[in-house]
Amino acid sequence: MSGYKLLYKKPVAKEIQRLPKQIQKRLKLKLEWFISQTDPLQFAEPLTKPADAQYRFRVGNYRILFDVESQNIVILHIQHRKDVYRK
């Protein structure tokens, strides 16, 4: 167990609700898997351009953008890869 906890920012709930149920289930399972690993950040990619988030997880065609605060992984956005990096 990694010791990390998942926290979600408010907009993430709406983003998740807009997704198909099958994708919601897949994202949930993958997030649980990431968090169960000894070092979940080994599966994350650091973002290079200045952005809202420091890291991303890839789950199929979806991206989970997040920051790390202490032992918390704070989920900022979950969106399709074609939309997630647009501002």
HTML snippet that shows the backbone in 3Dmol.js (N, CA, C, O; Angstrom):
<script src="https://3Dmol.org/build/3Dmol-min.js"></script>
<div id="view" style="width:600px;height:400px;position:relative"></div>
<script>
const pdb = `
ATOM      1  N   MET A   1       0.844  -1.187   0.000  1.00  0.00           N
ATOM      2  CA  MET A   1       0.000   0.000   0.000  1.00  0.00           C
ATOM      3  C   MET A   1       0.880   1.237   0.000  1.00  0.00           C
ATOM      4  O   MET A   1       1.909   1.268   0.675  1.00  0.00           O
ATOM      5  N   SER A   2       0.487   2.249  -0.745  1.00  0.00           N
ATOM      6  CA  SER A   2       1.325   3.422  -0.942  1.00  0.00           C
ATOM      7  C   SER A   2       1.216   4.440   0.180  1.00  0.00           C
ATOM      8  O   SER A   2       2.179   5.163   0.439  1.00  0.00           O
ATOM      9  N   GLY A   3       0.101   4.520   0.841  1.00  0.00           N
ATOM     10  CA  GLY A   3      -0.085   5.550   1.844  1.00  0.00           C
ATOM     11  C   GLY A   3      -0.682   6.822   1.263  1.00  0.00           C
ATOM     12  O   GLY A   3      -0.996   7.750   2.010  1.00  0.00           O
ATOM     13  N   TYR A   4      -0.844   6.884  -0.052  1.00  0.00           N
ATOM     14  CA  TYR A   4      -1.473   8.036  -0.689  1.00  0.00           C
ATOM     15  C   TYR A   4      -2.986   7.915  -0.590  1.00  0.00           C
ATOM     16  O   TYR A   4      -3.539   6.816  -0.575  1.00  0.00           O
ATOM     17  N   LYS A   5      -3.645   9.074  -0.521  1.00  0.00           N
ATOM     18  CA  LYS A   5      -5.108   9.122  -0.532  1.00  0.00           C
ATOM     19  C   LYS A   5      -5.544   9.932  -1.738  1.00  0.00           C
ATOM     20  O   LYS A   5      -4.841  10.848  -2.165  1.00  0.00           O
ATOM     21  N   LEU A   6      -6.698   9.595  -2.286  1.00  0.00           N
ATOM     22  CA  LEU A   6      -7.260  10.345  -3.404  1.00  0.00           C
ATOM     23  C   LEU A   6      -8.199  11.422  -2.890  1.00  0.00           C
ATOM     24  O   LEU A   6      -9.051  11.167  -2.039  1.00  0.00           O
ATOM     25  N   LEU A   7      -8.036  12.614  -3.410  1.00  0.00           N
ATOM     26  CA  LEU A   7      -8.950  13.721  -3.155  1.00  0.00           C
ATOM     27  C   LEU A   7      -9.387  14.259  -4.505  1.00  0.00           C
ATOM     28  O   LEU A   7      -8.619  14.224  -5.467  1.00  0.00           O
ATOM     29  N   TYR A   8     -10.612  14.756  -4.585  1.00  0.00           N
ATOM     30  CA  TYR A   8     -11.146  15.257  -5.842  1.00  0.00           C
ATOM     31  C   TYR A   8     -11.550  16.716  -5.689  1.00  0.00           C
ATOM     32  O   TYR A   8     -12.175  17.086  -4.695  1.00  0.00           O
ATOM     33  N   LYS A   9     -11.199  17.544  -6.663  1.00  0.00           N
ATOM     34  CA  LYS A   9     -11.696  18.916  -6.705  1.00  0.00           C
ATOM     35  C   LYS A   9     -13.147  18.888  -7.190  1.00  0.00           C
ATOM     36  O   LYS A   9     -13.565  17.931  -7.842  1.00  0.00           O
ATOM     37  N   LYS A  10     -13.911  19.930  -6.875  1.00  0.00           N
ATOM     38  CA  LYS A  10     -15.344  19.959  -7.195  1.00  0.00           C
ATOM     39  C   LYS A  10     -15.676  19.714  -8.673  1.00  0.00           C
ATOM     40  O   LYS A  10     -16.589  18.937  -8.953  1.00  0.00           O
ATOM     41  N   PRO A  11     -14.980  20.340  -9.627  1.00  0.00           N
ATOM     42  CA  PRO A  11     -15.372  20.139 -11.037  1.00  0.00           C
ATOM     43  C   PRO A  11     -15.232  18.697 -11.517  1.00  0.00           C
ATOM     44  O   PRO A  11     -15.858  18.317 -12.507  1.00  0.00           O
ATOM     45  N   VAL A  12     -14.438  17.904 -10.846  1.00  0.00           N
ATOM     46  CA  VAL A  12     -14.197  16.526 -11.282  1.00  0.00           C
ATOM     47  C   VAL A  12     -15.477  15.692 -11.218  1.00  0.00           C
ATOM     48  O   VAL A  12     -15.699  14.849 -12.088  1.00  0.00           O
ATOM     49  N   ALA A  13     -16.303  15.903 -10.232  1.00  0.00           N
ATOM     50  CA  ALA A  13     -17.556  15.138 -10.113  1.00  0.00           C
ATOM     51  C   ALA A  13     -18.427  15.331 -11.353  1.00  0.00           C
ATOM     52  O   ALA A  13     -18.993  14.366 -11.866  1.00  0.00           O
ATOM     53  N   LYS A  14     -18.539  16.563 -11.836  1.00  0.00           N
ATOM     54  CA  LYS A  14     -19.332  16.832 -13.036  1.00  0.00           C
ATOM     55  C   LYS A  14     -18.684  16.207 -14.269  1.00  0.00           C
ATOM     56  O   LYS A  14     -19.370  15.665 -15.135  1.00  0.00           O
ATOM     57  N   GLU A  15     -17.354  16.289 -14.337  1.00  0.00           N
ATOM     58  CA  GLU A  15     -16.650  15.692 -15.478  1.00  0.00           C
ATOM     59  C   GLU A  15     -16.894  14.183 -15.526  1.00  0.00           C
ATOM     60  O   GLU A  15     -17.104  13.616 -16.598  1.00  0.00           O
ATOM     61  N   ILE A  16     -16.866  13.548 -14.370  1.00  0.00           N
ATOM     62  CA  ILE A  16     -17.075  12.098 -14.307  1.00  0.00           C
ATOM     63  C   ILE A  16     -18.514  11.744 -14.688  1.00  0.00           C
ATOM     64  O   ILE A  16     -18.738  10.776 -15.415  1.00  0.00           O
ATOM     65  N   GLN A  17     -19.488  12.514 -14.209  1.00  0.00           N
ATOM     66  CA  GLN A  17     -20.901  12.232 -14.503  1.00  0.00           C
ATOM     67  C   GLN A  17     -21.201  12.317 -15.993  1.00  0.00           C
ATOM     68  O   GLN A  17     -22.096  11.630 -16.484  1.00  0.00           O
ATOM     69  N   ARG A  18     -20.467  13.148 -16.710  1.00  0.00           N
ATOM     70  CA  ARG A  18     -20.693  13.312 -18.151  1.00  0.00           C
ATOM     71  C   ARG A  18     -20.160  12.134 -18.971  1.00  0.00           C
ATOM     72  O   ARG A  18     -20.509  11.988 -20.143  1.00  0.00           O
ATOM     73  N   LEU A  19     -19.335  11.310 -18.374  1.00  0.00           N
ATOM     74  CA  LEU A  19     -18.715  10.196 -19.091  1.00  0.00           C
ATOM     75  C   LEU A  19     -19.646   8.988 -19.134  1.00  0.00           C
ATOM     76  O   LEU A  19     -20.498   8.825 -18.260  1.00  0.00           O
ATOM     77  N   PRO A  20     -19.485   8.140 -20.152  1.00  0.00           N
ATOM     78  CA  PRO A  20     -20.270   6.894 -20.193  1.00  0.00           C
ATOM     79  C   PRO A  20     -19.966   6.028 -18.970  1.00  0.00           C
ATOM     80  O   PRO A  20     -18.853   6.049 -18.446  1.00  0.00           O
ATOM     81  N   LYS A  21     -20.967   5.267 -18.524  1.00  0.00           N
ATOM     82  CA  LYS A  21     -20.823   4.432 -17.316  1.00  0.00           C
ATOM     83  C   LYS A  21     -19.637   3.475 -17.422  1.00  0.00           C
ATOM     84  O   LYS A  21     -18.928   3.255 -16.440  1.00  0.00           O
ATOM     85  N   GLN A  22     -19.421   2.914 -18.590  1.00  0.00           N
ATOM     86  CA  GLN A  22     -18.315   1.975 -18.782  1.00  0.00           C
ATOM     87  C   GLN A  22     -16.964   2.665 -18.536  1.00  0.00           C
ATOM     88  O   GLN A  22     -16.068   2.082 -17.926  1.00  0.00           O
ATOM     89  N   ILE A  23     -16.827   3.894 -19.008  1.00  0.00           N
ATOM     90  CA  ILE A  23     -15.591   4.660 -18.808  1.00  0.00           C
ATOM     91  C   ILE A  23     -15.448   5.023 -17.334  1.00  0.00           C
ATOM     92  O   ILE A  23     -14.349   4.956 -16.784  1.00  0.00           O
ATOM     93  N   GLN A  24     -16.553   5.408 -16.689  1.00  0.00           N
ATOM     94  CA  GLN A  24     -16.505   5.727 -15.257  1.00  0.00           C
ATOM     95  C   GLN A  24     -15.969   4.544 -14.456  1.00  0.00           C
ATOM     96  O   GLN A  24     -15.121   4.707 -13.579  1.00  0.00           O
ATOM     97  N   LYS A  25     -16.468   3.363 -14.766  1.00  0.00           N
ATOM     98  CA  LYS A  25     -16.042   2.161 -14.052  1.00  0.00           C
ATOM     99  C   LYS A  25     -14.560   1.885 -14.296  1.00  0.00           C
ATOM    100  O   LYS A  25     -13.821   1.554 -13.368  1.00  0.00           O
ATOM    101  N   ARG A  26     -14.136   2.022 -15.544  1.00  0.00           N
ATOM    102  CA  ARG A  26     -12.726   1.786 -15.886  1.00  0.00           C
ATOM    103  C   ARG A  26     -11.805   2.766 -15.168  1.00  0.00           C
ATOM    104  O   ARG A  26     -10.760   2.375 -14.649  1.00  0.00           O
ATOM    105  N   LEU A  27     -12.193   4.039 -15.137  1.00  0.00           N
ATOM    106  CA  LEU A  27     -11.395   5.054 -14.447  1.00  0.00           C
ATOM    107  C   LEU A  27     -11.305   4.756 -12.952  1.00  0.00           C
ATOM    108  O   LEU A  27     -10.236   4.875 -12.352  1.00  0.00           O
ATOM    109  N   LYS A  28     -12.430   4.368 -12.356  1.00  0.00           N
ATOM    110  CA  LYS A  28     -12.445   4.057 -10.921  1.00  0.00           C
ATOM    111  C   LYS A  28     -11.504   2.897 -10.602  1.00  0.00           C
ATOM    112  O   LYS A  28     -10.711   2.971  -9.663  1.00  0.00           O
ATOM    113  N   LEU A  29     -11.599   1.827 -11.388  1.00  0.00           N
ATOM    114  CA  LEU A  29     -10.732   0.667 -11.163  1.00  0.00           C
ATOM    115  C   LEU A  29      -9.260   1.028 -11.328  1.00  0.00           C
ATOM    116  O   LEU A  29      -8.415   0.585 -10.551  1.00  0.00           O
ATOM    117  N   LYS A  30      -8.957   1.831 -12.339  1.00  0.00           N
ATOM    118  CA  LYS A  30      -7.564   2.199 -12.592  1.00  0.00           C
ATOM    119  C   LYS A  30      -7.032   3.110 -11.490  1.00  0.00           C
ATOM    120  O   LYS A  30      -5.887   2.954 -11.066  1.00  0.00           O
ATOM    121  N   LEU A  31      -7.835   4.050 -11.021  1.00  0.00           N
ATOM    122  CA  LEU A  31      -7.400   4.910  -9.918  1.00  0.00           C
ATOM    123  C   LEU A  31      -7.149   4.090  -8.656  1.00  0.00           C
ATOM    124  O   LEU A  31      -6.173   4.322  -7.943  1.00  0.00           O
ATOM    125  N   GLU A  32      -8.030   3.134  -8.382  1.00  0.00           N
ATOM    126  CA  GLU A  32      -7.820   2.263  -7.220  1.00  0.00           C
ATOM    127  C   GLU A  32      -6.531   1.462  -7.371  1.00  0.00           C
ATOM    128  O   GLU A  32      -5.804   1.253  -6.399  1.00  0.00           O
ATOM    129  N   TRP A  33      -6.251   1.015  -8.594  1.00  0.00           N
ATOM    130  CA  TRP A  33      -5.023   0.266  -8.835  1.00  0.00           C
ATOM    131  C   TRP A  33      -3.794   1.153  -8.636  1.00  0.00           C
ATOM    132  O   TRP A  33      -2.833   0.751  -7.981  1.00  0.00           O
ATOM    133  N   PHE A  34      -3.830   2.371  -9.210  1.00  0.00           N
ATOM    134  CA  PHE A  34      -2.698   3.299  -9.045  1.00  0.00           C
ATOM    135  C   PHE A  34      -2.409   3.523  -7.565  1.00  0.00           C
ATOM    136  O   PHE A  34      -1.262   3.436  -7.128  1.00  0.00           O
ATOM    137  N   ILE A  35      -3.451   3.809  -6.803  1.00  0.00           N
ATOM    138  CA  ILE A  35      -3.289   4.173  -5.398  1.00  0.00           C
ATOM    139  C   ILE A  35      -2.834   2.982  -4.557  1.00  0.00           C
ATOM    140  O   ILE A  35      -2.257   3.170  -3.486  1.00  0.00           O
ATOM    141  N   SER A  36      -3.083   1.767  -5.024  1.00  0.00           N
ATOM    142  CA  SER A  36      -2.672   0.579  -4.271  1.00  0.00           C
ATOM    143  C   SER A  36      -1.197   0.234  -4.472  1.00  0.00           C
ATOM    144  O   SER A  36      -0.653  -0.606  -3.755  1.00  0.00           O
ATOM    145  N   GLN A  37      -0.557   0.869  -5.430  1.00  0.00           N
ATOM    146  CA  GLN A  37       0.848   0.583  -5.714  1.00  0.00           C
ATOM    147  C   GLN A  37       1.756   1.252  -4.683  1.00  0.00           C
ATOM    148  O   GLN A  37       1.385   2.254  -4.071  1.00  0.00           O
ATOM    149  N   THR A  38       2.937   0.691  -4.503  1.00  0.00           N
ATOM    150  CA  THR A  38       3.896   1.246  -3.549  1.00  0.00           C
ATOM    151  C   THR A  38       4.256   2.683  -3.900  1.00  0.00           C
ATOM    152  O   THR A  38       4.314   3.544  -3.023  1.00  0.00           O
ATOM    153  N   ASP A  39       4.497   2.942  -5.187  1.00  0.00           N
ATOM    154  CA  ASP A  39       4.823   4.289  -5.652  1.00  0.00           C
ATOM    155  C   ASP A  39       3.964   4.610  -6.872  1.00  0.00           C
ATOM    156  O   ASP A  39       4.391   4.368  -8.001  1.00  0.00           O
ATOM    157  N   PRO A  40       2.764   5.151  -6.670  1.00  0.00           N
ATOM    158  CA  PRO A  40       1.880   5.403  -7.812  1.00  0.00           C
ATOM    159  C   PRO A  40       2.447   6.423  -8.798  1.00  0.00           C
ATOM    160  O   PRO A  40       2.043   6.445  -9.960  1.00  0.00           O
ATOM    161  N   LEU A  41       3.371   7.262  -8.352  1.00  0.00           N
ATOM    162  CA  LEU A  41       3.924   8.275  -9.249  1.00  0.00           C
ATOM    163  C   LEU A  41       4.813   7.670 -10.328  1.00  0.00           C
ATOM    164  O   LEU A  41       5.116   8.337 -11.316  1.00  0.00           O
ATOM    165  N   GLN A  42       5.232   6.427 -10.159  1.00  0.00           N
ATOM    166  CA  GLN A  42       6.027   5.795 -11.209  1.00  0.00           C
ATOM    167  C   GLN A  42       5.199   5.573 -12.475  1.00  0.00           C
ATOM    168  O   GLN A  42       5.763   5.377 -13.551  1.00  0.00           O
ATOM    169  N   PHE A  43       3.882   5.601 -12.362  1.00  0.00           N
ATOM    170  CA  PHE A  43       2.993   5.427 -13.506  1.00  0.00           C
ATOM    171  C   PHE A  43       2.495   6.767 -14.045  1.00  0.00           C
ATOM    172  O   PHE A  43       1.729   6.802 -15.008  1.00  0.00           O
ATOM    173  N   ALA A  44       2.918   7.851 -13.440  1.00  0.00           N
ATOM    174  CA  ALA A  44       2.476   9.187 -13.838  1.00  0.00           C
ATOM    175  C   ALA A  44       3.509   9.827 -14.755  1.00  0.00           C
ATOM    176  O   ALA A  44       4.703   9.540 -14.674  1.00  0.00           O
ATOM    177  N   GLU A  45       3.024  10.689 -15.619  1.00  0.00           N
ATOM    178  CA  GLU A  45       3.900  11.485 -16.470  1.00  0.00           C
ATOM    179  C   GLU A  45       3.875  12.911 -15.949  1.00  0.00           C
ATOM    180  O   GLU A  45       2.800  13.476 -15.751  1.00  0.00           O
ATOM    181  N   PRO A  46       5.050  13.506 -15.723  1.00  0.00           N
ATOM    182  CA  PRO A  46       5.049  14.915 -15.326  1.00  0.00           C
ATOM    183  C   PRO A  46       4.654  15.778 -16.525  1.00  0.00           C
ATOM    184  O   PRO A  46       5.035  15.485 -17.659  1.00  0.00           O
ATOM    185  N   LEU A  47       3.905  16.819 -16.275  1.00  0.00           N
ATOM    186  CA  LEU A  47       3.515  17.737 -17.343  1.00  0.00           C
ATOM    187  C   LEU A  47       4.620  18.762 -17.527  1.00  0.00           C
ATOM    188  O   LEU A  47       5.145  19.299 -16.551  1.00  0.00           O
ATOM    189  N   THR A  48       4.974  19.033 -18.778  1.00  0.00           N
ATOM    190  CA  THR A  48       6.108  19.912 -19.054  1.00  0.00           C
ATOM    191  C   THR A  48       5.711  21.376 -19.174  1.00  0.00           C
ATOM    192  O   THR A  48       6.431  22.257 -18.705  1.00  0.00           O
ATOM    193  N   LYS A  49       4.574  21.638 -19.798  1.00  0.00           N
ATOM    194  CA  LYS A  49       4.140  23.030 -19.948  1.00  0.00           C
ATOM    195  C   LYS A  49       3.479  23.494 -18.659  1.00  0.00           C
ATOM    196  O   LYS A  49       2.890  22.691 -17.936  1.00  0.00           O
ATOM    197  N   PRO A  50       3.573  24.786 -18.370  1.00  0.00           N
ATOM    198  CA  PRO A  50       2.851  25.279 -17.184  1.00  0.00           C
ATOM    199  C   PRO A  50       1.363  24.960 -17.334  1.00  0.00           C
ATOM    200  O   PRO A  50       0.725  25.316 -18.324  1.00  0.00           O
ATOM    201  N   ALA A  51       0.852  24.299 -16.348  1.00  0.00           N
ATOM    202  CA  ALA A  51      -0.553  23.878 -16.398  1.00  0.00           C
ATOM    203  C   ALA A  51      -1.135  23.929 -14.998  1.00  0.00           C
ATOM    204  O   ALA A  51      -0.447  24.254 -14.030  1.00  0.00           O
ATOM    205  N   ASP A  52      -2.419  23.601 -14.912  1.00  0.00           N
ATOM    206  CA  ASP A  52      -3.082  23.544 -13.614  1.00  0.00           C
ATOM    207  C   ASP A  52      -2.527  22.409 -12.765  1.00  0.00           C
ATOM    208  O   ASP A  52      -2.534  22.479 -11.536  1.00  0.00           O
ATOM    209  N   ALA A  53      -2.048  21.365 -13.429  1.00  0.00           N
ATOM    210  CA  ALA A  53      -1.625  20.154 -12.722  1.00  0.00           C
ATOM    211  C   ALA A  53      -0.140  19.877 -12.934  1.00  0.00           C
ATOM    212  O   ALA A  53       0.473  20.393 -13.869  1.00  0.00           O
ATOM    213  N   GLN A  54       0.426  19.061 -12.058  1.00  0.00           N
ATOM    214  CA  GLN A  54       1.829  18.673 -12.161  1.00  0.00           C
ATOM    215  C   GLN A  54       2.012  17.369 -12.924  1.00  0.00           C
ATOM    216  O   GLN A  54       3.026  17.183 -13.596  1.00  0.00           O
ATOM    217  N   TYR A  55       1.035  16.458 -12.826  1.00  0.00           N
ATOM    218  CA  TYR A  55       1.173  15.114 -13.385  1.00  0.00           C
ATOM    219  C   TYR A  55      -0.098  14.678 -14.090  1.00  0.00           C
ATOM    220  O   TYR A  55      -1.153  15.303 -13.979  1.00  0.00           O
ATOM    221  N   ARG A  56       0.048  13.556 -14.835  1.00  0.00           N
ATOM    222  CA  ARG A  56      -1.126  12.935 -15.449  1.00  0.00           C
ATOM    223  C   ARG A  56      -0.986  11.425 -15.414  1.00  0.00           C
ATOM    224  O   ARG A  56       0.113  10.879 -15.507  1.00  0.00           O
ATOM    225  N   PHE A  57      -2.129  10.762 -15.277  1.00  0.00           N
ATOM    226  CA  PHE A  57      -2.238   9.327 -15.493  1.00  0.00           C
ATOM    227  C   PHE A  57      -2.957   9.155 -16.825  1.00  0.00           C
ATOM    228  O   PHE A  57      -3.822   9.957 -17.176  1.00  0.00           O
ATOM    229  N   ARG A  58      -2.604   8.121 -17.558  1.00  0.00           N
ATOM    230  CA  ARG A  58      -3.292   7.800 -18.806  1.00  0.00           C
ATOM    231  C   ARG A  58      -4.139   6.559 -18.578  1.00  0.00           C
ATOM    232  O   ARG A  58      -3.653   5.540 -18.087  1.00  0.00           O
ATOM    233  N   VAL A  59      -5.417   6.656 -18.943  1.00  0.00           N
ATOM    234  CA  VAL A  59      -6.332   5.517 -18.869  1.00  0.00           C
ATOM    235  C   VAL A  59      -7.038   5.463 -20.221  1.00  0.00           C
ATOM    236  O   VAL A  59      -8.052   6.131 -20.424  1.00  0.00           O
ATOM    237  N   GLY A  60      -6.507   4.675 -21.134  1.00  0.00           N
ATOM    238  CA  GLY A  60      -7.051   4.617 -22.486  1.00  0.00           C
ATOM    239  C   GLY A  60      -6.945   5.977 -23.147  1.00  0.00           C
ATOM    240  O   GLY A  60      -5.863   6.561 -23.201  1.00  0.00           O
ATOM    241  N   ASN A  61      -8.062   6.486 -23.649  1.00  0.00           N
ATOM    242  CA  ASN A  61      -8.086   7.799 -24.294  1.00  0.00           C
ATOM    243  C   ASN A  61      -8.379   8.934 -23.323  1.00  0.00           C
ATOM    244  O   ASN A  61      -8.585  10.074 -23.741  1.00  0.00           O
ATOM    245  N   TYR A  62      -8.399   8.632 -22.042  1.00  0.00           N
ATOM    246  CA  TYR A  62      -8.696   9.642 -21.030  1.00  0.00           C
ATOM    247  C   TYR A  62      -7.448   9.974 -20.232  1.00  0.00           C
ATOM    248  O   TYR A  62      -6.549   9.147 -20.077  1.00  0.00           O
ATOM    249  N   ARG A  63      -7.410  11.201 -19.730  1.00  0.00           N
ATOM    250  CA  ARG A  63      -6.288  11.662 -18.926  1.00  0.00           C
ATOM    251  C   ARG A  63      -6.810  12.140 -17.583  1.00  0.00           C
ATOM    252  O   ARG A  63      -7.840  12.807 -17.492  1.00  0.00           O
ATOM    253  N   ILE A  64      -6.072  11.780 -16.547  1.00  0.00           N
ATOM    254  CA  ILE A  64      -6.388  12.204 -15.187  1.00  0.00           C
ATOM    255  C   ILE A  64      -5.276  13.150 -14.773  1.00  0.00           C
ATOM    256  O   ILE A  64      -4.143  12.722 -14.552  1.00  0.00           O
ATOM    257  N   LEU A  65      -5.593  14.436 -14.667  1.00  0.00           N
ATOM    258  CA  LEU A  65      -4.603  15.432 -14.264  1.00  0.00           C
ATOM    259  C   LEU A  65      -4.673  15.609 -12.762  1.00  0.00           C
ATOM    260  O   LEU A  65      -5.757  15.697 -12.185  1.00  0.00           O
ATOM    261  N   PHE A  66      -3.500  15.662 -12.128  1.00  0.00           N
ATOM    262  CA  PHE A  66      -3.492  15.743 -10.673  1.00  0.00           C
ATOM    263  C   PHE A  66      -2.242  16.422 -10.146  1.00  0.00           C
ATOM    264  O   PHE A  66      -1.243  16.563 -10.851  1.00  0.00           O
ATOM    265  N   ASP A  67      -2.318  16.833  -8.903  1.00  0.00           N
ATOM    266  CA  ASP A  67      -1.197  17.360  -8.131  1.00  0.00           C
ATOM    267  C   ASP A  67      -0.967  16.438  -6.954  1.00  0.00           C
ATOM    268  O   ASP A  67      -1.841  15.662  -6.569  1.00  0.00           O
ATOM    269  N   VAL A  68       0.224  16.536  -6.389  1.00  0.00           N
ATOM    270  CA  VAL A  68       0.536  15.786  -5.175  1.00  0.00           C
ATOM    271  C   VAL A  68       0.754  16.797  -4.062  1.00  0.00           C
ATOM    272  O   VAL A  68       1.610  17.677  -4.163  1.00  0.00           O
ATOM    273  N   GLU A  69      -0.026  16.662  -3.004  1.00  0.00           N
ATOM    274  CA  GLU A  69       0.097  17.521  -1.828  1.00  0.00           C
ATOM    275  C   GLU A  69       0.298  16.607  -0.632  1.00  0.00           C
ATOM    276  O   GLU A  69      -0.624  15.913  -0.204  1.00  0.00           O
ATOM    277  N   SER A  70       1.497  16.614  -0.102  1.00  0.00           N
ATOM    278  CA  SER A  70       1.838  15.737   1.012  1.00  0.00           C
ATOM    279  C   SER A  70       1.612  14.293   0.573  1.00  0.00           C
ATOM    280  O   SER A  70       2.237  13.857  -0.394  1.00  0.00           O
ATOM    281  N   GLN A  71       0.764  13.549   1.229  1.00  0.00           N
ATOM    282  CA  GLN A  71       0.462  12.163   0.858  1.00  0.00           C
ATOM    283  C   GLN A  71      -0.892  12.057   0.157  1.00  0.00           C
ATOM    284  O   GLN A  71      -1.518  10.997   0.156  1.00  0.00           O
ATOM    285  N   ASN A  72      -1.333  13.156  -0.436  1.00  0.00           N
ATOM    286  CA  ASN A  72      -2.613  13.183  -1.137  1.00  0.00           C
ATOM    287  C   ASN A  72      -2.401  13.379  -2.628  1.00  0.00           C
ATOM    288  O   ASN A  72      -1.613  14.225  -3.049  1.00  0.00           O
ATOM    289  N   ILE A  73      -3.104  12.598  -3.412  1.00  0.00           N
ATOM    290  CA  ILE A  73      -3.161  12.819  -4.854  1.00  0.00           C
ATOM    291  C   ILE A  73      -4.473  13.550  -5.100  1.00  0.00           C
ATOM    292  O   ILE A  73      -5.554  12.997  -4.900  1.00  0.00           O
ATOM    293  N   VAL A  74      -4.362  14.805  -5.539  1.00  0.00           N
ATOM    294  CA  VAL A  74      -5.533  15.662  -5.725  1.00  0.00           C
ATOM    295  C   VAL A  74      -5.902  15.663  -7.209  1.00  0.00           C
ATOM    296  O   VAL A  74      -5.184  16.226  -8.035  1.00  0.00           O
ATOM    297  N   ILE A  75      -7.017  15.033  -7.535  1.00  0.00           N
ATOM    298  CA  ILE A  75      -7.483  14.931  -8.914  1.00  0.00           C
ATOM    299  C   ILE A  75      -8.111  16.267  -9.306  1.00  0.00           C
ATOM    300  O   ILE A  75      -9.042  16.746  -8.657  1.00  0.00           O
ATOM    301  N   LEU A  76      -7.579  16.865 -10.392  1.00  0.00           N
ATOM    302  CA  LEU A  76      -8.053  18.173 -10.836  1.00  0.00           C
ATOM    303  C   LEU A  76      -8.988  18.083 -12.039  1.00  0.00           C
ATOM    304  O   LEU A  76      -9.960  18.832 -12.131  1.00  0.00           O
ATOM    305  N   HIS A  77      -8.694  17.163 -12.961  1.00  0.00           N
ATOM    306  CA  HIS A  77      -9.515  17.009 -14.168  1.00  0.00           C
ATOM    307  C   HIS A  77      -9.457  15.570 -14.645  1.00  0.00           C
ATOM    308  O   HIS A  77      -8.435  14.897 -14.509  1.00  0.00           O
ATOM    309  N   ILE A  78     -10.563  15.106 -15.203  1.00  0.00           N
ATOM    310  CA  ILE A  78     -10.616  13.826 -15.905  1.00  0.00           C
ATOM    311  C   ILE A  78     -11.377  14.092 -17.195  1.00  0.00           C
ATOM    312  O   ILE A  78     -12.581  14.347 -17.178  1.00  0.00           O
ATOM    313  N   GLN A  79     -10.656  14.030 -18.324  1.00  0.00           N
ATOM    314  CA  GLN A  79     -11.274  14.332 -19.607  1.00  0.00           C
ATOM    315  C   GLN A  79     -10.628  13.510 -20.714  1.00  0.00           C
ATOM    316  O   GLN A  79      -9.578  12.896 -20.525  1.00  0.00           O
ATOM    317  N   HIS A  80     -11.282  13.514 -21.872  1.00  0.00           N
ATOM    318  CA  HIS A  80     -10.737  12.856 -23.053  1.00  0.00           C
ATOM    319  C   HIS A  80      -9.443  13.557 -23.456  1.00  0.00           C
ATOM    320  O   HIS A  80      -9.293  14.761 -23.246  1.00  0.00           O
ATOM    321  N   ARG A  81      -8.521  12.809 -24.028  1.00  0.00           N
ATOM    322  CA  ARG A  81      -7.206  13.361 -24.343  1.00  0.00           C
ATOM    323  C   ARG A  81      -7.260  14.525 -25.323  1.00  0.00           C
ATOM    324  O   ARG A  81      -6.390  15.395 -25.287  1.00  0.00           O
ATOM    325  N   LYS A  82      -8.264  14.561 -26.201  1.00  0.00           N
ATOM    326  CA  LYS A  82      -8.350  15.659 -27.166  1.00  0.00           C
ATOM    327  C   LYS A  82      -8.795  16.968 -26.516  1.00  0.00           C
ATOM    328  O   LYS A  82      -8.584  18.042 -27.080  1.00  0.00           O
ATOM    329  N   ASP A  83      -9.401  16.888 -25.350  1.00  0.00           N
ATOM    330  CA  ASP A  83      -9.935  18.081 -24.693  1.00  0.00           C
ATOM    331  C   ASP A  83      -9.155  18.529 -23.464  1.00  0.00           C
ATOM    332  O   ASP A  83      -9.192  19.709 -23.115  1.00  0.00           O
ATOM    333  N   VAL A  84      -8.467  17.640 -22.815  1.00  0.00           N
ATOM    334  CA  VAL A  84      -7.963  17.907 -21.470  1.00  0.00           C
ATOM    335  C   VAL A  84      -6.894  18.998 -21.418  1.00  0.00           C
ATOM    336  O   VAL A  84      -6.806  19.712 -20.419  1.00  0.00           O
ATOM    337  N   TYR A  85      -6.087  19.146 -22.455  1.00  0.00           N
ATOM    338  CA  TYR A  85      -4.996  20.116 -22.399  1.00  0.00           C
ATOM    339  C   TYR A  85      -5.383  21.480 -22.955  1.00  0.00           C
ATOM    340  O   TYR A  85      -4.587  22.418 -22.893  1.00  0.00           O
ATOM    341  N   ARG A  86      -6.589  21.606 -23.498  1.00  0.00           N
ATOM    342  CA  ARG A  86      -7.044  22.888 -24.054  1.00  0.00           C
ATOM    343  C   ARG A  86      -7.464  23.821 -22.942  1.00  0.00           C
ATOM    344  O   ARG A  86      -7.981  23.396 -21.909  1.00  0.00           O
ATOM    345  N   LYS A  87      -7.233  25.093 -23.168  1.00  0.00           N
ATOM    346  CA  LYS A  87      -7.660  26.095 -22.188  1.00  0.00           C
ATOM    347  C   LYS A  87      -8.623  27.045 -22.820  1.00  0.00           C
ATOM    348  O   LYS A  87      -9.103  27.968 -22.161  1.00  0.00           O
TER     349      LYS A  87
END
`;
const viewer = $3Dmol.createViewer("view");
viewer.addModel(pdb, "pdb");
viewer.setStyle({}, {cartoon: {color: "spectrum"}});
viewer.zoomTo();
viewer.render();
</script>
